[in-house]
Amino acid sequence: MSKTKTDNKNIELLKQIAQLRDHIDIHRIIGLNVAALRERDISGAFLGYLQKSAQESLAIYICKIFEASNQNVLNSIPGIIEALPLMSLSDEQKRSFGSFGKMHRNHSDPTEAKAYLKATFEIFCKVHSEPLSRLKEFRDTIGAHSDSKAEISSLPSHAELETLFSFANDFYQLVSRSINNVGPALVPRDVGRGFVRLIEAMGLQKAKFDFDGENSA
């Protein structure tokens, strides 16, 4: 596959990652401020609707981003990996790939791009199989369909959602820099910050954007 096509697929992946960022932020902000919001007489039904919509959307987007592909047609992480040609890595690329791999528990030495990314992805998915399975079940039984037998108590924790987001964003940045030779775009958080400004305008003072001590950049 040409570098242009790989770049296009990676751009489409970025769009999904940006959507995921918004859904995670909205879901978290509601949870952090829900008690104070209810004290302001904001409709509990409306808050529940927003949070449920964010739950369904983040599950759908994580599944799309991590969805396996037997071909290279998907703009998912596996779809991009399968679309890559076999390519030996330069010394500079080896350093970048090695840094990415070590962040996600692949401590082998990178030599070939496709094989290394595939191995790193498989390690990550194995380590995080439980939250990924719960999200897929949520997507399949509640998010995408209405299953009367579905009994899902909760989604993965916020920390687990952030871990899944970080892997996807790290992958996008690595492919941008080291394979496509373009500077990666930053994922904006305008939607979450805009939501905080909205609820503050409703009278909620010092609305929480993130957990205490978390980086809210």
C-alpha positions in Angstrom: 0.0 0.0 0.0 1.3 3.5 -0.9 2.3 5.9 1.8 -0.5 8.2 0.7 -3.1 5.5 1.3 -1.6 4.6 4.6 -1.7 8.3 5.6 -5.3 8.5 4.6 -6.2 5.5 6.7 -4.3 6.9 9.6 -6.2 10.2 9.3 -9.5 8.3 9.4 -8.3 6.6 12.5 -7.5 10.0 14.1 -11.1 11.1 13.4 -12.3 8.1 15.4 -9.9 8.7 18.2 -11.0 12.3 18.4 -14.6 11.2 18.7 -13.7 8.7 21.4 -11.9 11.5 23.3 -15.1 13.5 23.3 -17.3 10.6 24.5 -15.0 9.7 27.3 -14.8 13.3 28.5 -18.5 13.9 28.5 -19.1 10.6 30.3 -16.5 11.4 33.0 -17.6 15.1 33.5 -21.2 14.1 34.1 -20.1 11.5 36.6 -17.8 13.9 38.5 -20.4 16.6 38.7 -23.7 14.7 38.8 -24.5 15.4 42.5 -23.9 19.1 42.1 -25.8 19.2 38.9 -28.9 17.6 40.5 -28.8 20.2 43.2 -29.1 22.8 40.5 -32.4 21.3 39.4 -31.0 20.1 36.1 -33.2 17.3 34.8 -31.9 13.9 36.0 -33.5 12.4 32.9 -31.6 14.7 30.6 -28.3 13.9 32.4 -29.0 10.2 32.2 -29.7 10.5 28.5 -26.4 12.3 27.9 -24.4 9.8 29.9 -26.1 6.8 28.3 -25.4 8.3 24.9 -21.8 8.8 25.8 -21.5 5.2 27.1 -23.0 3.7 23.9 -20.8 5.9 21.7 -17.5 5.3 23.5 -18.1 1.5 23.4 -18.9 1.7 19.6 -15.8 3.8 18.9 -13.4 1.7 20.9 -14.7 -1.4 19.1 -14.3 0.3 15.7 -10.8 1.4 16.6 -9.7 -2.1 17.8 -11.7 -4.2 15.4 -9.8 -7.0 13.7 -9.6 -7.1 10.0 -8.9 -10.0 7.7 -8.3 -7.5 5.0 -7.0 -3.9 4.9 -10.4 -2.3 4.3 -11.0 -1.1 7.9 -9.5 2.1 9.3 -9.0 0.4 12.6 -5.6 -0.3 14.2 -5.5 -3.9 12.8 -6.7 -2.7 9.4 -3.8 -0.2 9.2 -1.3 -2.9 10.3 -2.6 -5.3 7.7 -2.3 -2.6 5.0 1.4 -2.0 5.7 3.9 -3.5 3.3 6.8 -5.4 4.8 9.4 -2.8 5.6 12.7 -3.0 7.5 13.2 -0.2 10.0 16.0 2.4 10.0 17.9 3.0 13.3 15.7 6.1 14.0 12.5 4.1 13.3 13.8 1.3 15.6 14.1 3.8 18.4 10.6 5.1 17.9 9.0 1.7 17.5 11.0 0.4 20.5 9.8 3.3 22.7 6.1 2.6 21.6 6.5 -1.1 22.2 8.0 -0.7 25.7 5.2 1.6 26.8 2.8 -1.2 25.9 4.8 -4.2 27.2 6.5 -5.3 24.1 10.2 -5.5 25.0 11.5 -7.2 21.9 13.8 -5.4 19.5 11.9 -4.0 16.5 13.3 -4.9 13.0 10.3 -5.0 10.7 7.4 -2.6 11.0 4.3 -4.7 10.3 5.4 -7.7 12.4 6.4 -5.5 15.4 3.2 -3.5 15.4 1.1 -6.7 15.1 3.0 -8.2 18.0 2.6 -5.1 20.1 -1.1 -4.9 19.4 -1.6 -8.6 20.3 0.2 -8.1 23.6 -1.9 -5.0 24.5 -5.2 -6.7 23.6 -4.2 -9.8 25.7 -3.3 -7.7 28.7 -6.5 -5.7 28.3 -8.8 -8.4 27.1 -11.3 -8.1 30.0 -12.2 -4.4 29.4 -12.2 -4.9 25.6 -14.5 -7.9 25.9 -16.9 -5.9 28.2 -17.0 -3.1 25.7 -17.7 -5.4 22.9 -20.5 -7.1 24.8 -21.9 -3.7 25.7 -21.7 -2.7 22.0 -23.3 -5.9 20.8 -26.1 -6.3 23.3 -27.0 -2.7 24.2 -25.1 -0.2 22.0 -25.8 -1.7 18.6 -28.8 -3.9 19.4 -31.5 -4.2 22.1 -31.0 -7.6 23.8 -33.6 -8.3 26.4 -31.3 -10.8 28.1 -28.4 -8.3 28.4 -27.2 -7.9 32.0 -24.1 -5.6 32.1 -23.5 -4.0 35.4 -21.0 -1.4 34.3 -18.5 -0.3 31.7 -14.7 -0.5 32.4 -13.3 2.1 34.7 -12.3 5.5 33.6 -8.6 4.5 34.0 -9.1 1.6 31.6 -10.9 3.7 29.1 -8.0 6.2 29.2 -5.5 3.3 28.7 -7.4 2.2 25.6 -7.5 5.7 24.3 -3.8 6.3 24.9 -2.8 3.1 23.0 -4.8 4.2 20.0 -3.4 7.7 20.1 0.2 6.4 20.5 -0.3 4.1 17.6 -1.6 6.9 15.4 1.3 9.2 16.3 3.9 6.5 15.6 2.5 5.7 12.2 2.3 9.4 11.4 5.9 10.2 12.4 7.8 7.1 11.6 6.0 5.6 8.6 4.2 8.5 6.9 6.8 11.2 7.9 4.1 13.8 8.9 3.6 15.6 12.1 0.7 14.0 14.1 -2.3 16.2 14.9 -3.2 16.8 18.5 -6.5 15.4 19.7 -8.6 18.4 20.8 -10.7 18.4 24.0 -12.9 21.3 23.0 -16.1 19.4 23.5 -15.4 18.5 27.1 -14.2 21.9 28.0 -17.2 23.4 26.3 -19.5 21.2 28.3 -17.8 22.4 31.5 -18.4 26.0 30.5 -22.0 25.2 29.8 -22.8 23.7 33.2 -20.9 26.5 34.9 -23.1 28.9 33.0 -26.1 27.0 34.6 -24.8 28.1 38.0 -22.4 25.2 38.9 -19.3 26.8 40.4 -15.9 25.2 39.7 -17.2 22.3 37.7 -14.8 19.4 37.6 -13.2 18.5 34.2 -11.1 15.6 35.5 -10.3 13.7 38.6 -8.1 15.4 41.1 -4.5 15.2 40.2 -5.2 14.0 36.6 -3.7 15.8 33.7 -6.5 17.7 32.0 -4.5 19.0 29.0 
